[in-house]
Amino acid sequence: EDSEQLAGVHTRSWQVAYRGQLPDVLLDGLDPRDRVAGWRLRLDHSGPATTLVAVDGRSDRIVGFIVVGPSRDGEHRRDGDDEPVPRPGEVYAIYVDPPWWGHRIGADLLTTGMERLRRGGFRHATLWVLEGNDRTHRFYERHGWRPDGHRRTEQISDAHPDVGAATGIEVVELRYVVSLATT
């Protein structure tokens, strides 16, 4: 039953966060109803992923979410080292409904997601950020995340799990990493 609320938060956050980075026609064409089925599937069969939500205590409405789990990237190695490192965890997605930006919800979700990964035995975590998304880069860097130099080009299309519109847009993403070790 949370699928509709999650789809709404997901859509609205994309429409604001990526304005000026993705075409307006794509963002304006996003419809939360197109994401409900994907959210139902994700929540019913999340596999190793965990979805955590932030809820407004006054209205019981979902105002943000984070999805974490094992890294979906291939084998990991340290630069200049032939030995693989233990598979990291990954933040797959984190979004907060725009009216709730600036209320520490994103920070709390990120901290909780990192703790969930830590308790899952992960020593490091990764995430991917749209190149040029300066606000998001600053957010992660304030929380100890650093770019590791890896880049990838992704095709946003109707097959992309986060978009419900047919497109052919290529975006560049940068990978960020953080240690989950406790001191």
NORHU-V901723 format. One record per backbone hydrogen bond with DSSP energy under -1.0 kcal/mol. NH is the residue of the N-H (numbers start at 1). CO is the residue of the C=O. E is the energy in kcal/mol with one decimal. If there is no record, write none. Layout:
NH,CO,E + NH,CO,E
//
This chain:
6,2,-2.7 + 7,3,-2.6 + 8,4,-1.9 + 9,5,-2.5 + 10,6,-2.8 + 11,7,-2.4 + 12,8,-2.7 + 13,9,-2.4 + 14,10,-1.9 + 15,11,-2.4 + 16,12,-1.4 + 17,13,-3.1 + 18,14,-2.1 + 21,18,-2.2 + 22,18,-2.3 + 27,23,-2.1 + 28,24,-3.6 + 29,25,-1.1 + 30,27,-1.0 + 34,31,-2.0 + 35,32,-1.7 + 39,35,-2.2 + 40,36,-2.7 + 41,37,-2.5 + 42,38,-2.6 + 43,39,-2.7 + 44,40,-2.5 + 45,41,-2.7 + 49,46,-2.2 + 50,68,-3.2 + 52,66,-2.9 + 54,64,-2.6 + 56,61,-2.9 + 60,56,-2.6 + 63,54,-3.0 + 64,54,-1.1 + 65,95,-2.6 + 66,52,-2.3 + 67,93,-2.8 + 68,50,-2.5 + 69,90,-1.9 + 71,88,-2.7 + 81,78,-2.3 + 85,76,-2.3 + 89,124,-2.8 + 90,69,-3.0 + 91,126,-2.5 + 92,67,-2.4 + 93,67,-1.4 + 95,65,-2.2 + 97,63,-2.8 + 100,97,-2.8 + 101,98,-1.8 + 103,100,-1.3 + 108,104,-2.5 + 109,105,-2.8 + 110,106,-2.7 + 111,107,-2.5 + 112,108,-2.5 + 113,109,-2.9 + 114,110,-2.6 + 115,111,-2.1 + 116,112,-2.2 + 117,113,-2.2 + 118,114,-2.6 + 119,115,-2.7 + 120,116,-1.2 + 121,118,-1.8 + 122,117,-2.0 + 125,178,-2.2 + 126,89,-1.8 + 127,176,-1.6 + 129,174,-2.6 + 131,172,-3.2 + 133,130,-2.0 + 134,132,-1.9 + 137,133,-2.3 + 138,134,-2.6 + 139,135,-1.9 + 140,136,-2.4 + 141,137,-2.4 + 142,138,-2.2 + 144,141,-1.5 + 145,140,-2.1 + 146,177,-2.3 + 148,175,-2.2 + 152,173,-2.0 + 154,171,-2.9 + 156,169,-3.7 + 160,157,-1.7 + 163,160,-1.3 + 169,156,-1.4 + 171,154,-2.6 + 173,152,-3.0 + 174,129,-3.1 + 175,150,-2.5 + 176,127,-2.9 + 177,146,-2.8 + 178,125,-1.9 + 180,123,-3.3
//
